[in-house]
Amino acid sequence: MKLKKNKTVKLNGLGKEELRKHLEEMFPPTKPLISRHDATLNSIVAWGTLANKDSEKIGIAKRIIIAGKTFYERNSTIDWLVDRAE
C-alpha cells in the first residue's frame, strides 16, 4: 500500500493495535534504524513523501542523517504510521 500525498491508510476493520503488531513484524527489533529508502517502508509510503513530510516538520519524529542518508528510529516509524491510519 503506497500512500499518496495527503492520503492515509484505510484500516478496513483492522484495529490500530492489530496494525501496530503487523508493523512490528515488518520492522523487527533487530533493525532499530530504518532507511528512508527501505523497500518495506516504501511499500507503505513513498520515500519522497517522507522527505516532504520531514521538510514540513510533520515527518517521523526521531530521524538521523548519516553520510547524507536519512534513517528513522523503529518505534517512531511505527508510531507515525499508526497515527496516520484511519
C-alpha positions in Angstrom: 0.0 0.0 0.0 1.6 3.3 -1.1 0.4 6.5 0.4 -0.3 9.3 -2.0 0.2 12.9 -0.8 -2.4 13.8 1.9 -3.7 10.2 1.9 -4.0 7.8 4.8 -4.1 4.0 5.1 -7.6 2.7 5.4 -7.9 0.1 8.1 -11.0 -1.7 6.7 -11.8 -3.4 10.0 -8.2 -3.8 11.2 -7.7 -2.0 14.6 -4.8 0.2 15.3 -3.4 -2.3 17.8 -3.5 -5.1 15.1 -1.9 -2.7 12.7 0.9 -2.0 15.2 1.5 -5.7 15.6 1.8 -6.2 11.9 4.2 -3.2 11.6 6.3 -4.6 14.5 6.6 -7.8 12.5 7.5 -5.9 9.3 10.1 -3.9 11.2 11.7 -6.3 13.7 13.6 -5.0 16.8 16.8 -6.3 15.2 16.5 -3.4 12.8 16.5 -0.3 15.1 17.1 2.2 12.3 15.0 2.2 9.1 16.3 3.9 5.9 14.1 6.4 4.2 14.6 4.2 1.1 13.8 0.9 2.9 11.8 -1.3 0.5 9.3 -2.3 3.2 8.7 1.3 4.4 8.4 2.4 0.8 5.8 -0.2 0.1 3.6 1.8 2.6 4.7 5.3 2.0 7.0 6.7 -0.8 10.4 8.0 0.2 9.6 11.3 -1.5 6.6 11.7 0.7 8.7 11.0 3.8 11.2 13.7 2.6 8.4 16.2 2.1 6.9 15.5 5.5 10.3 16.0 7.1 10.8 19.3 5.3 7.3 20.3 6.5 8.3 19.4 10.1 5.5 16.8 10.3 7.6 13.7 9.5 8.7 10.8 11.6 9.9 12.3 15.0 13.2 10.6 15.5 15.5 10.7 12.5 19.2 10.8 11.9 21.2 11.7 8.9 24.4 9.6 8.3 26.6 10.4 5.4 23.7 12.3 3.7 21.3 9.4 4.1 18.2 9.7 6.4 17.2 7.0 8.8 14.3 6.7 11.2 14.1 5.1 14.7 12.0 2.0 14.5 9.4 2.8 17.2 9.0 6.4 15.9 8.4 5.0 12.5 5.7 2.6 13.7 4.0 5.3 15.8 4.0 7.7 12.8 2.4 5.1 10.5 -0.2 4.0 13.1 -1.1 7.7 13.8 -1.9 8.2 10.1 -4.1 5.1 9.8 -7.9 5.6 9.9 
